[in-house]
Amino acid sequence: MAKAHDQGRRVLIITHRIQLGEALCNRFGVNYVTEVRTNETGTLLGYGVCVDSLHQESQARFNPDDWSNDVIIIDECDQVFWHLLNSGTEVQKRRVSVLKNLKQLVQNVLGSSQGKIYLSSADVSDTDVKYVLSLAGEYRVNPFVIVNNYRHVSGNCYNYSGSNPKNLIAALDKAIAKSGHHLLCCSAQKAKSKWGTQALEERFRRKFPHLRILRIDSESVADPSHAAFGCIAHLNEILTQYDLVIASPSLETGVSIDIRGHFDGVWGIFQGVQPVNSVRQMLARVRETVDRHIWVREWGMSVVGNGSTSIGGLLRSQHVATQANIALLSAADNDDYSYVDQNFQPESLQTWSKRGSVINVEMRRYRESVLAGLVEDGYTIIHADDADDDESGAVIDSVKAASVELYAAECKAIASADELSPSELKKLQDKRAKTKTERHQQRKAELSRRYEIEVTPELVEKDDDGWYPQLRMHYYLTLGREFLTNRDAKRAKAQLEAGENSVWKPDFNKGQLLPAVLLLENLNLLQFLTPDVQLRGSDEKMVEFKALAVKHRHVIKNYLNVTISEKLTSIAIAQKLLAKIDLKLDYVGRLGPRENRECVYRFVSPDDERDLIFERWLNRDEASNCDSVSVSNNISTTTPVIDTQSQDIPQTLMPLGSPTVQGWKGLKLKMRLGLDSVGKFYQQLVSTIGNAIGVADGEPYWNGYLGQWQVWVNFADGCRSVVCDWLIVV
């Protein structure tokens, strides 16, 4: 660093975490990007920046052409690159621009006479080096590798078994009772997580009131009123003041805890969220040789892409999905998407698939992979004894009590927070340091705008459980179907505008709902949503449903991330798919003669305010549609034939006074969904849909739950309920 500055060359430090970047800049004597405008040296010596900000619209106003004969330092490079390629944080909004700028930066620096790039990490691999070399393009360089062969004495690592970390917490209780100081590493931080930083902090405060506890996570380090605020840069001075430190992955990489004689043990609860290397890195933050104690989930909770464990499998799934999405948009939107650059930075996508396939393999054997990595790091693995039933039971009860009360209080605080105006919300979203009150206000405002109903503690909890994507899918499958194309087209065009006609395939595919909705339509999932109709696995329509789902199981996995197999019953498959819209079939009982009893199910409409939410969303979309140019969905409609025949509407359905619904019996109908240009792959997905001619089998009926008129139609492959608005008289 000093040599570069003496030669008049600036230094650019790139990280994936703000706290880490600030700590490095403090160590290297340069400004972090937030200090540039207030510090007299400005950018004279260079600056540090999070990789998310490598674009012109950021606070850094980053321009790769400003850098050539300079020094670039990418610390924890493996995690920086993975964050860049896969993270759902702020970088996702500008990923294409950031990737373009990084590539140009690499070429500018390596193409200059004195420019240098330093990659550093305990887990740097050939993949990381080859990635930078591939970005360099025509600039050929020979990397110089410095290997640190020093291996500190790792010591013992006690592995706790069980389906949850109760045995580890019981052992930690005993260690605390004997006095001493301990670091507890967690993979979760939210109040809802029983084994996260907040719930465990509350639990230990109750059990050991005298204990000095410090919680370090993304919220506490950014809260000006919290003791952990800004502590990452001064860890070695701060940690000695506490008996128990509970840390989230905020302490995962880039920091070194060098204090000696303070910590008596490092403890870790890893629930399958972090990559295996991140677990090992987190346990290694304390450099002193003290005992490690870990509980690791047997398998991971998240996968990359479609979960494929091969590079080719991940790449193929993204290529195919992108082609299908663009073909569907072109057909439904009546627009030309041939200008889309589908081959944007293949070297970056190749690196994404390399890392992703490794992570997917490790997630399938998470505990085994973590332990193998720790053995490689020199630890001696010792299988710890289980606590007795009374101790472990007491741990479960205390953790549950603390987490339930803490989370209930948070949900209530969010629901009762002050209302914010749009300008106040925007200001708070842009603010980095926030108090707990401000975070509650922001969350309430975001929920209010998302669901457009009163924010209650129950709504907060349902949103934390992932209700929004389920509700959104249900809406676009039913009432909001006509607005789906417009929604997907807007998202696609926004991404194309931000990426200058290029798309990052994983982000682009995640943003499109049309394929998933068409898939559920093709499976005729809505047939199960008729109240009070009893369903058995042996029903003909259930048998046909299972056959269709099994046939398209690979496509279902790709677009809905639902695993279908021949071993599952038709009811089990239906339940899995209905869960995508937060609905289910209720068990009635085992009915039928004794020698042939079957489990019977039926659908019961949920009482969860989704009808009100859908009504608000519908009003919003209709108003938005009136204010903009309507997007054609290639579905033709004409006025239906009317006659004077009376209609026999079932008593459970609402009657309609309009004469336009009379005389539909025997009416020939035709549906055109505009899928002709989808391509070979998607034609396989929707092989039973395209131009389908059927004959109406009965009068239309009002489905009060879905809020739309439907009619049963006989097609060549069976009888299906069809939304009347999709019909054409022939």
Rosetta blueprint (number, residue, H / E / L):
1 M L
2 A H
3 K H
4 A H
5 H H
6 D H
7 Q L
8 G L
9 R L
10 R L
11 V E
12 L E
13 I E
14 I E
15 T E
16 H L
17 R L
18 I H
19 Q H
20 L H
21 G H
22 E H
23 A H
24 L H
25 C H
26 N H
27 R H
28 F H
29 G L
30 V L
31 N E
32 Y E
33 V H
34 T H
35 E H
36 V L
37 R L
38 T L
39 N L
40 E L
41 T L
42 G L
43 T L
44 L L
45 L L
46 G E
47 Y E
48 G E
49 V E
50 C E
51 V H
52 D H
53 S H
54 L L
55 H L
56 Q L
57 E L
58 S L
59 Q L
60 A L
61 R L
62 F L
63 N L
64 P H
65 D H
66 D H
67 W L
68 S L
69 N L
70 D L
71 V E
72 I E
73 I E
74 I E
75 D E
76 E L
77 C H
78 D H
79 Q H
80 V H
81 F H
82 W H
83 H H
84 L H
85 L H
86 N H
87 S L
88 G L
89 T L
90 E H
91 V H
92 Q H
93 K H
94 R H
95 R H
96 V H
97 S H
98 V H
99 L H
100 K H
101 N H
102 L H
103 K H
104 Q H
105 L H
106 V H
107 Q H
108 N H
109 V H
110 L H
111 G L
112 S L
113 S L
114 Q L
115 G L
116 K E
117 I E
118 Y E
119 L E
120 S E
121 S L
122 A L
123 D L
124 V L
125 S L
126 D H
127 T H
128 D H
129 V H
130 K H
131 Y H
132 V H
133 L H
134 S H
135 L H
136 A H
137 G L
138 E L
139 Y L
140 R L
141 V L
142 N L
143 P L
144 F L
145 V L
146 I L
147 V L
148 N L
149 N L
150 Y L
151 R L
152 H L
153 V L
154 S L
155 G L
156 N E
157 C E
158 Y E
159 N E
160 Y E
161 S L
162 G L
163 S L
164 N L
165 P L
166 K H
167 N H
168 L H
169 I H
170 A H
171 A H
172 L H
173 D H
174 K H
175 A H
176 I H
177 A H
178 K L
179 S L
180 G L
181 H L
182 H E
183 L E
184 L E
185 C E
186 C E
187 S L
188 A L
189 Q L
190 K L
191 A L
192 K L
193 S L
194 K L
195 W L
196 G L
197 T H
198 Q H
199 A H
200 L H
201 E H
202 E H
203 R H
204 F H
205 R H
206 R H
207 K H
208 F L
209 P L
210 H L
211 L L
212 R L
213 I E
214 L E
215 R E
216 I E
217 D L
218 S L
219 E L
220 S H
221 V H
222 A H
223 D L
224 P L
225 S L
226 H L
227 A L
228 A L
229 F L
230 G L
231 C H
232 I H
233 A H
234 H H
235 L H
236 N H
237 E H
238 I H
239 L H
240 T H
241 Q H
242 Y L
243 D L
244 L E
245 V E
246 I E
247 A E
248 S L
249 P H
250 S H
251 L H
252 E L
253 T L
254 G L
255 V L
256 S L
257 I E
258 D L
259 I L
260 R L
261 G L
262 H L
263 F L
264 D L
265 G E
266 V E
267 W E
268 G E
269 I E
270 F E
271 Q L
272 G L
273 V L
274 Q L
275 P L
276 V H
277 N H
278 S H
279 V H
280 R H
281 Q H
282 M H
283 L H
284 A L
285 R L
286 V E
287 R L
288 E L
289 T L
290 V L
291 D E
292 R E
293 H E
294 I E
295 W E
296 V E
297 R L
298 E L
299 W L
300 G L
301 M L
302 S L
303 V L
304 V L
305 G L
306 N L
307 G L
308 S L
309 T L
310 S L
311 I H
312 G H
313 G H
314 L H
315 L H
316 R H
317 S H
318 Q H
319 H H
320 V H
321 A H
322 T H
323 Q H
324 A H
325 N H
326 I H
327 A H
328 L H
329 L H
330 S H
331 A H
332 A H
333 D H
334 N L
335 D L
336 D L
337 Y L
338 S L
339 Y L
340 V L
341 D E
342 Q L
343 N L
344 F L
345 Q L
346 P H
347 E H
348 S H
349 L H
350 Q H
351 T H
352 W H
353 S H
354 K H
355 R H
356 G H
357 S H
358 V H
359 I H
360 N H
361 V H
362 E H
363 M H
364 R H
365 R L
366 Y H
367 R H
368 E H
369 S H
370 V H
371 L H
372 A H
373 G H
374 L H
375 V H
376 E H
377 D L
378 G L
379 Y L
380 T E
381 I E
382 I E
383 H E
384 A L
385 D L
386 D L
387 A L
388 D L
389 D H
390 D H
391 E H
392 S H
393 G H
394 A H
395 V H
396 I H
397 D H
398 S H
399 V H
400 K H
401 A H
402 A H
403 S H
404 V H
405 E H
406 L H
407 Y H
408 A H
409 A H
410 E H
411 C H
412 K H
413 A H
414 I H
415 A H
416 S L
417 A L
418 D L
419 E L
420 L L
421 S L
422 P H
423 S H
424 E H
425 L H
426 K H
427 K H
428 L H
429 Q H
430 D H
431 K L
432 R L
433 A L
434 K L
435 T L
436 K H
437 T H
438 E H
439 R H
440 H H
441 Q H
442 Q H
443 R H
444 K H
445 A H
446 E H
447 L H
448 S H
449 R H
450 R H
451 Y H
452 E L
453 I L
454 E L
455 V L
456 T L
457 P H
458 E H
459 L H
460 V H
461 E H
462 K H
463 D H
464 D H
465 D L
466 G L
467 W H
468 Y H
469 P H
470 Q H
471 L H
472 R H
473 M H
474 H H
475 Y H
476 Y H
477 L H
478 T L
479 L L
480 G L
481 R H
482 E H
483 F H
484 L H
485 T H
486 N H
487 R H
488 D H
489 A H
490 K H
491 R H
492 A H
493 K H
494 A H
495 Q H
496 L H
497 E H
498 A H
499 G L
500 E L
501 N L
502 S E
503 V L
504 W L
505 K H
506 P H
507 D H
508 F H
509 N H
510 K H
511 G L
512 Q L
513 L L
514 L H
515 P H
516 A H
517 V H
518 L H
519 L H
520 L H
521 E H
522 N H
523 L L
524 N L
525 L H
526 L H
527 Q H
528 F H
529 L L
530 T L
531 P E
532 D L
533 V L
534 Q L
535 L E
536 R E
537 G L
538 S L
539 D L
540 E H
541 K H
542 M H
543 V H
544 E H
545 F H
546 K H
547 A H
548 L H
549 A H
550 V H
551 K H
552 H L
553 R H
554 H H
555 V H
556 I H
557 K H
558 N H
559 Y H
560 L H
561 N L
562 V L
563 T L
564 I L
565 S L
566 E L
567 K L
568 L L
569 T L
570 S H
571 I H
572 A H
573 I H
574 A H
575 Q H
576 K H
577 L H
578 L H
579 A H
580 K H
581 I H
582 D L
583 L L
584 K L
585 L E
586 D E
587 Y E
588 V E
589 G E
590 R E
591 L E
592 G L
593 P L
594 R H
595 E H
596 N H
597 R L
598 E E
599 C E
600 V E
601 Y E
602 R E
603 F E
604 V L
605 S L
606 P L
607 D L
608 D L
609 E L
610 R H
611 D H
612 L H
613 I H
614 F H
615 E H
616 R H
617 W H
618 L H
619 N H
620 R H
621 D H
622 E H
623 A H
624 S H
625 N H
626 C H
627 D L
628 S L
629 V L
630 S L
631 V L
632 S L
633 N L
634 N L
635 I L
636 S L
637 T L
638 T L
639 T L
640 P L
641 V L
642 I L
643 D L
644 T L
645 Q L
646 S L
647 Q L
648 D L
649 I L
650 P L
651 Q L
652 T L
653 L L
654 M E
655 P L
656 L L
657 G L
658 S L
659 P H
660 T H
661 V H
662 Q L
663 G L
664 W L
665 K L
666 G L
667 L L
668 K E
669 L E
670 K E
671 M E
672 R E
673 L L
674 G L
675 L L
676 D L
677 S L
678 V L
679 G L
680 K H
681 F H
682 Y H
683 Q H
684 Q H
685 L H
686 V L
687 S L
688 T L
689 I L
690 G L
691 N E
692 A E
693 I E
694 G E
695 V E
696 A E
697 D L
698 G L
699 E L
700 P L
701 Y E
702 W E
703 N E
704 G L
705 Y L
706 L L
707 G L
708 Q E
709 W E
710 Q E
711 V E
712 W E
713 V E
714 N E
715 F E
716 A L
717 D L
718 G E
719 C E
720 R E
721 S E
722 V E
723 V E
724 C H
725 D H
726 W H
727 L L
728 I E
729 V E
730 V L
